[in-house]
Amino acid sequence: PLDGAIIVTTPQKTAFEVARRGARMFQKVNVPILGVIENMSFFHDESGKKSYPFGKGGGEITAKSLETNVLSEIGLDQEIREGGDHGLPLVVADPDNPNAKNFASIARELSQAMFNS
């Protein structure tokens, strides 16, 4: 049995519509939705400013429609892809990376929620 599902979407409208349909499948079989993660939310340009190439808010719209919370927004990061390609997760390869810290925070939040329920 599943204790819960995390719904991952991207900011684009078509993506969050697909994510909501997937979430409804979990809801039909009584699997609680633990939260939403918006992947590829932004990147930092050369000046360090956040840029949103795919738009903003898909995670928030998805979470509201599912009556849950956004767990995190994960930025575009080449290190995530490279780590996946080499079997070395970002949280291990570069734990100080902001996205690695996001992943660790999500894991802590979910483990606390699971053990307190």
Order of alpha helices (4+ residues) and beta strands (2+ residues): beta-alpha-beta-beta-beta-alpha-beta-alpha-alpha-alpha
